[in-house]
Amino acid sequence: MRWEAVIVGQPVSLNDSIRMGTLAVQRKGQPVLRADGSPKVITRPVKTEQAKQYQSDAQLILQSAKPSRFKPTGQLRVTFDIVLGHDMDSDNIVKPLCDALKRAIAYDDVHFLPCVKSKVAGDAHPYVLMTIEEVYP
């Protein structure tokens, strides 16, 4: 089975999608405390609100476009035709959209075979056309 979805809008660049943030360490849902009683924290990359919103919007579009009878069992070829307002690295576009697809179809992205078919920049109406196709051995 093969289906498509159009994600409208300029993707979020890597520089605008990740920030360093602090996160409280938890174990079994409870905060881990230091010897002085303060919460133990780690610094790690976290998604910005802009990136979360783009990925959430993409997920909703993909969920709506997914055929009801689509039940993948093997690998999926995921191709991208990218039309941008301003240019950016292709891999910065692919990963968040694969994550959105993973959530939209409830299928592990370890089975995805992503490929950028085309990319152009300078368009007033940016979008990404995603084509999802089951790959049979």
VOBA-1610 file (N, C-alpha, C; in pm, whole numbers, padded with zeros to 5 digits, always signed):
BEGIN
Met+00084-00118+00000Met+00000+00000+00000Met+00089+00124+00000Arg+00042+00228-00067Arg+00115+00354-00079Arg+00019+00469-00052Trp+00064+00565+00027Trp-00019+00682+00055Trp+00069+00804+00075Glu+00008+00923+00070Glu+00082+01048+00077Glu+00019+01144+00176Ala+00101+01237+00223Ala+00053+01346+00308Ala+00138+01470+00280Val+00075+01585+00282Val+00144+01712+00260Val+00151+01787+00393Ile+00274+01811+00439Ile+00296+01887+00561Ile+00324+02031+00519Val+00230+02119+00543Val+00238+02257+00497Val+00321+02340+00595Gly+00402+02430+00540Gly+00480+02522+00621Gly+00629+02491+00618Gln+00708+02589+00656Gln+00853+02575+00661Gln+00891+02487+00780Pro+00967+02380+00756Pro+01014+02298+00869Pro+01099+02382+00964Val+01110+02336+01086Val+01189+02405+01187Val+01335+02362+01171Ser+01426+02459+01165Ser+01567+02426+01150Ser+01621+02366+01280Leu+01732+02296+01269Leu+01792+02234+01387Leu+01827+02340+01491Asn+01876+02456+01447Asn+01911+02562+01541Asn+01791+02613+01619Asp+01673+02604+01558Asp+01551+02650+01624Asp+01473+02537+01691Ser+01522+02414+01683Ser+01445+02303+01737Ser+01502+02244+01865Ile+01628+02269+01895Ile+01690+02211+02014Ile+01754+02319+02099Arg+01732+02311+02228Arg+01796+02398+02326Arg+01846+02309+02439Met+01947+02357+02509Met+01992+02285+02628Met+01899+02322+02742Gly+01859+02222+02816Gly+01768+02244+02927Gly+01803+02153+03043Thr+01749+02185+03159Thr+01771+02100+03275Thr+01647+02017+03299Leu+01671+01896+03341Leu+01564+01800+03365Leu+01587+01735+03499Ala+01483+01729+03581Ala+01495+01662+03710Ala+01505+01512+03688Val+01599+01448+03755Val+01616+01303+03745Val+01508+01236+03829Gln+01443+01136+03770Gln+01338+01063+03843Gln+01365+00914+03835Arg+01322+00845+03937Arg+01328+00699+03940Arg+01193+00651+03991Lys+01128+00570+03909Lys+00994+00518+03942Lys+00896+00632+03974Gly+00908+00740+03896Gly+00816+00852+03910Gly+00845+00945+04026Gln+00950+00920+04100Gln+00986+01003+04215Gln+01118+01075+04188Pro+01131+01199+04233Pro+01257+01271+04211Pro+01372+01208+04288Val+01488+01205+04224Val+01610+01158+04290Val+01672+01279+04359Leu+01704+01263+04486Leu+01758+01374+04564Leu+01907+01358+04589Arg+01975+01472+04598Arg+02117+01473+04636Arg+02127+01460+04787Ala+02250+01446+04836Ala+02272+01430+04980Ala+02217+01549+05059Asp+02220+01668+04999Asp+02169+01786+05070Asp+02017+01802+05060Gly+01950+01708+04991Gly+01804+01711+04980Gly+01752+01783+04857Ser+01840+01847+04782Ser+01797+01915+04659Ser+01779+01813+04547Pro+01692+01844+04451Pro+01669+01749+04342Pro+01791+01738+04251Lys+01821+01617+04210Lys+01929+01594+04116Lys+01879+01629+03977Val+01957+01706+03901Val+01918+01747+03766Val+02029+01713+03669Ile+01990+01696+03543Ile+02086+01678+03436Ile+02060+01783+03330Thr+02164+01817+03257Thr+02151+01909+03144Thr+02155+01826+03017Arg+02056+01848+02932Arg+02047+01771+02809Arg+01971+01850+02703Pro+01984+01811+02577Pro+01908+01879+02472Pro+01758+01851+02487Val+01677+01954+02468Val+01532+01940+02471Val+01473+02014+02351Lys+01357+01967+02304Lys+01290+02031+02192Lys+01232+02165+02233Thr+01240+02262+02143Thr+01176+02392+02167Thr+01026+02377+02144Glu+00950+02474+02190Glu+00805+02473+02169Glu+00772+02480+02020Gln+00852+02555+01944Gln+00831+02566+01800Gln+00846+02429+01733Ala+00947+02355+01772Ala+00970+02221+01716Ala+00859+02124+01758Lys+00818+02131+01884Lys+00709+02045+01931Lys+00581+02072+01853Gln+00553+02200+01827Gln+00431+02237+01755Gln+00434+02187+01611Tyr+00549+02204+01542Tyr+00562+02157+01403Tyr+00542+02005+01397Gln+00605+01934+01489Gln+00595+01788+01491Gln+00452+01743+01524Ser+00388+01812+01616Ser+00250+01779+01652Ser+00155+01803+01535Asp+00174+01916+01466Asp+00091+01946+01349Asp+00111+01841+01241Ala+00236+01802+01217Ala+00267+01700+01118Ala+00201+01567+01155Gln+00205+01533+01282Gln+00145+01409+01329Gln-00005+01407+01299Leu-00073+01516+01325Leu-00217+01523+01299Leu-00248+01509+01150Ile-00167+01573+01066Ile-00186+01563+00922Ile-00165+01418+00877Leu-00060+01355+00927Leu-00031+01216+00890Leu-00141+01120+00939Gln-00191+01144+01059Gln-00300+01059+01111Gln-00423+01072+01023Ser-00452+01193+00979Ser-00570+01215+00894Ser-00553+01153+00756Ala-00430+01153+00704Ala-00405+01102+00569Ala-00391+00949+00565Lys-00361+00888+00678Lys-00337+00743+00683Lys-00465+00667+00647Pro-00457+00578+00548Pro-00574+00496+00515Pro-00611+00406+00633Ser-00736+00386+00656Ser-00781+00308+00772Ser-00734+00163+00764Arg-00715+00111+00645Arg-00672-00029+00631Arg-00519-00044+00634Phe-00446+00064+00655Phe-00299+00060+00658Phe-00251+00001+00790Lys-00195-00118+00784Lys-00143-00188+00902Lys-00005-00245+00865Pro+00100-00165+00877Pro+00232-00212+00833Pro+00284-00329+00916Thr+00359-00415+00850Thr+00419-00530+00918Thr+00567-00542+00886Gly+00616-00468+00789Gly+00756-00476+00750Gly+00816-00337+00739Gln+00911-00325+00650Gln+00976-00196+00630Gln+00887-00102+00550Leu+00907+00029+00577Leu+00833+00132+00505Leu+00932+00225+00435Arg+00914+00244+00306Arg+00991+00343+00233Arg+00919+00476+00252Val+00990+00573+00308Val+00933+00706+00331Val+01013+00805+00248Thr+00950+00860+00145Thr+01020+00955+00059Thr+00970+01096+00084Phe+01058+01191+00062Phe+01032+01331+00091Phe+01059+01415-00033Asp+00959+01490-00076Asp+00975+01595-00177Asp+00961+01726-00099Ile+01069+01802-00091Ile+01077+01916+00000Ile+01079+02047-00079Val+00989+02136-00044Val+00982+02270-00103Val+00994+02368+00014Leu+01102+02447+00013Leu+01133+02533+00128Leu+01123+02682+00093Gly+01096+02761+00195Gly+01106+02905+00182Gly+01252+02946+00183His+01324+02899+00284His+01469+02920+00290His+01536+02784+00310Asp+01653+02771+00251Asp+01720+02641+00246Asp+01767+02596+00383Met+01772+02465+00401Met+01823+02404+00523Met+01865+02261+00492Asp+01939+02200+00584Asp+01985+02063+00565Asp+01868+01966+00561Ser+01873+01874+00468Ser+01765+01775+00452Ser+01747+01688+00576Asp+01858+01647+00638Asp+01846+01557+00753Asp+01777+01624+00871Asn+01783+01757+00879Asn+01712+01829+00986Asn+01561+01829+00963Ile+01520+01800+00841Ile+01378+01794+00807Ile+01325+01652+00827Val+01405+01554+00789Val+01361+01415+00786Val+01334+01359+00926Lys+01425+01378+01019Lys+01412+01314+01152Lys+01283+01355+01225Pro+01253+01485+01237Pro+01128+01520+01308Pro+01002+01467+01239Leu+01005+01461+01105Leu+00888+01410+01034Leu+00876+01259+01048Cys+00989+01189+01054Cys+00983+01044+01081Cys+00930+01020+01223Asp+00971+01102+01318Asp+00919+01090+01454Asp+00768+01115+01457Ala+00721+01214+01380Ala+00577+01242+01373Ala+00503+01124+01310Leu+00562+01066+01205Leu+00500+00950+01140Leu+00494+00832+01236Lys+00601+00812+01310Lys+00605+00703+01409Lys+00486+00712+01505Arg+00460+00832+01554Arg+00349+00852+01648Arg+00214+00841+01577Ala+00208+00893+01454Ala+00081+00895+01380Ala+00031+00755+01347Ile+00125+00663+01317Ile+00082+00529+01276Ile+00114+00423+01381Ala+00170+00467+01495Ala+00203+00376+01605Ala+00289+00259+01556Tyr+00398+00295+01488Tyr+00487+00193+01431Tyr+00630+00242+01447Asp+00718+00156+01496Asp+00855+00194+01529Asp+00931+00241+01405Asp+00995+00359+01415Asp+01067+00415+01302Asp+01196+00341+01268Val+01232+00240+01344Val+01345+00155+01308Val+01316+00084+01175His+01189+00073+01138His+01148+00006+01014His+01137+00102+00896Phe+01168+00232+00916Phe+01155+00330+00809Phe+01282+00334+00725Leu+01264+00348+00596Leu+01374+00368+00501Leu+01355+00507+00440Pro+01405+00613+00505Pro+01382+00749+00457Pro+01472+00785+00338Cys+01417+00862+00245Cys+01492+00905+00128Cys+01438+01040+00080Val+01527+01137+00062Val+01487+01266+00006Val+01494+01254-00146Lys+01378+01268-00212Lys+01373+01259-00358Lys+01409+01391-00422Ser+01363+01502-00363Ser+01391+01633-00421Ser+01385+01739-00312Lys+01456+01850-00340Lys+01453+01963-00248Lys+01478+02090-00328Val+01389+02188-00311Val+01407+02319-00371Val+01383+02424-00263Ala+01448+02538-00279Ala+01432+02647-00182Ala+01391+02774-00255Gly+01334+02868-00180Gly+01296+02996-00236Gly+01149+03005-00274Asp+01068+02912-00230Asp+00926+02912-00261Asp+00849+02990-00154Ala+00748+03062-00195Ala+00668+03141-00101Ala+00573+03054-00018His+00549+02932-00064His+00456+02842+00005His+00525+02708+00033Pro+00608+02702+00138Pro+00683+02579+00166Pro+00594+02465+00214Tyr+00639+02345+00183Tyr+00569+02223+00227Tyr+00663+02104+00208Val+00624+01991+00267Val+00694+01865+00246Val+00589+01761+00207Leu+00610+01697+00093Leu+00524+01588+00050Leu+00591+01459+00097Met+00523+01386+00182Met+00572+01256+00230Met+00494+01145+00161Thr+00567+01049+00108Thr+00506+00932+00048Thr+00548+00811+00129Ile+00451+00735+00176Ile+00476+00619+00261Ile+00434+00496+00181Glu+00527+00401+00172Glu+00500+00282+00091Glu+00557+00158+00162Glu+00474+00055+00170Glu+00522-00069+00229Glu+00621-00136+00135Val+00730-00189+00192Val+00831-00258+00115Val+00819-00407+00146Tyr+00795-00485+00044Tyr+00780-00628+00063Tyr+00911-00696+00027Pro+00954-00792+00109Pro+01080-00862+00081Pro+01071-00947-00047
//
